[in-house]
Amino acid sequence: MIRGLCSALTTVQERVAYSGSLEGFALGVNRLHSWLGHAVLDDAQARNSTAFQRVATDFMMEADPDNPGGFLGPSGGFKGLIHNGPCIAAVAAFVIAQVLKVFTYWYSERRWDATRLIGSGGMPSSHTGCVVALTTAIGVLNGTSSEAFAVGLVFSLVVMYDASGVRLHAGRQASVLNMIITELPPDHPVSDTRPLRDTLGHTPLQVTVGAMLGMVVGYIVGVTYLKN
């Protein structure tokens, strides 16, 4: 067993030296993956364990010498993210929502505030847009009957409820506490406390607009990746 492990590690080293790239390293790791599966299978057969034989067989089937997967494979890492439609939809919706906050803030306050690009709260809800776009893209690509869509839908509902419920009231409480702190005498122990951030949650309207934005972005990205 130790001899086989040394042989597999030597293969990894040779692959890296030959290609000088992560793809070569991935091929070596894939070889090690396959060898470990065979080692586990041999041990399971020796112990006459049917359950471990099935696990070892599935483990070996994941290793394809011609197309190594995982983070280091051709479809892994950042290359994989570029081809992941739901992930692109989520990021795009989040960025668009954050940019829109700058303009909606100017419309309501009549002044520009660049910090709205990275701040929470405001119109529209970027968190809602992000999760709804993710769920919508999954629905377009995998269908609404898929398990992934169900997970995304429940996740989206929880985020939307949290944004318009817990986070909204936490922000309002922070506003009240800030007003109380300003009325304290200078010698009070908490009089010099930094103001609490009160732009945490979203109103139901902000959440609704964020959800609409997410559905539009998720549908467009999903259809684009569906054609590809």
Secondary structure, 3 states (H helix, E strand, C coil): CHHHHHHHHHHHHHHHHHHCCHHHHHHHHHHHHHHHHHHHHHHHHHHCCHHHHHHHHHHHHCCCCCCCCCCCCCCCHHHHHHCCHHHHHHHHHHHHHHHHHHHHHHHHHCCCCHHHHCCCCCCCCHHHHHHHHHHHHHHHHHCCCCHHHHHHHHHHHHHHHHHHCHHHHHHHHHHHHHHHHHCCCCCCCCCCCCCCCCCCCCCHHHHHHHHHHHHHHHHHHHHHHHHC
